[in-house]
């Protein structure tokens, strides 16, 4: 649960979600549901993930499934940190 909170906070900061972040749960849809998460924002989120969590994300790892929900994004981070 702690990692989910960390990813939520990072995402909210990068996208400027403000108080809307408290409505994001593991099942919350990201792509298509958050207007702030466009193709340019995805690049910013990936850069922030690398910085916040000290991970490296290769171009071939990036796909829509990772950004489907907050939970899928958190699972991706967990896998990178494992």
C-alpha positions in Angstrom: 0.0 0.0 0.0 2.9 2.3 0.7 4.2 2.0 -2.8 0.8 2.8 -4.2 0.7 6.0 -2.2 4.2 6.9 -3.5 3.2 6.4 -7.1 -0.1 8.3 -6.5 1.8 11.2 -5.0 4.4 11.2 -7.8 1.7 11.1 -10.5 -0.3 13.9 -8.8 2.7 16.1 -8.7 3.8 15.5 -12.3 0.2 15.9 -13.7 -0.8 18.7 -11.3 -3.8 16.8 -10.0 -4.0 18.6 -6.7 -6.8 17.4 -4.4 -8.1 15.0 -7.1 -5.3 12.6 -6.1 -7.2 11.4 -3.1 -9.8 9.9 -5.4 -7.2 7.7 -7.1 -7.3 4.1 -6.0 -5.5 1.0 -7.4 -8.4 0.4 -9.7 -8.6 4.0 -11.0 -8.3 4.2 -14.8 -5.5 6.5 -15.9 -5.2 6.5 -19.7 -8.4 7.9 -21.2 -9.7 9.0 -17.8 -7.2 11.7 -16.8 -7.1 14.4 -19.5 -3.7 15.5 -18.1 -2.2 12.1 -19.1 -1.5 12.7 -22.8 1.4 11.4 -24.8 3.7 14.1 -23.6 2.7 13.6 -20.0 3.5 9.9 -20.3 7.1 10.9 -21.1 7.2 13.1 -18.0 5.7 10.4 -15.8 8.3 7.9 -17.0 11.1 10.4 -16.2 9.6 11.0 -12.8 9.4 7.3 -12.1 13.1 6.9 -13.0 14.0 9.8 -10.7 11.7 9.0 -7.7 12.3 5.3 -7.6 15.9 5.1 -9.0 14.8 2.8 -11.8 15.6 2.7 -15.6 12.8 2.2 -18.0 13.7 1.1 -21.5 11.6 2.3 -24.5 10.5 -1.3 -25.3 9.0 -1.7 -21.8 6.5 1.1 -22.3 3.0 0.2 -23.3 -0.6 1.2 -22.6 -1.1 -1.7 -20.2 1.3 -0.1 -17.7 -0.7 3.1 -17.7 -4.1 1.4 -17.6 -4.7 1.9 -13.9 -2.8 3.2 -10.9 -2.4 -0.3 -9.7 -0.8 -1.5 -13.0 1.6 1.5 -12.9 2.5 0.6 -9.3 3.0 -3.1 -10.2 5.3 -2.0 -13.0 7.4 0.0 -10.4 7.4 -3.0 -8.0 8.7 -5.3 -10.8 11.4 -2.8 -11.7 12.5 -2.6 -8.0 12.5 -6.4 -7.5 
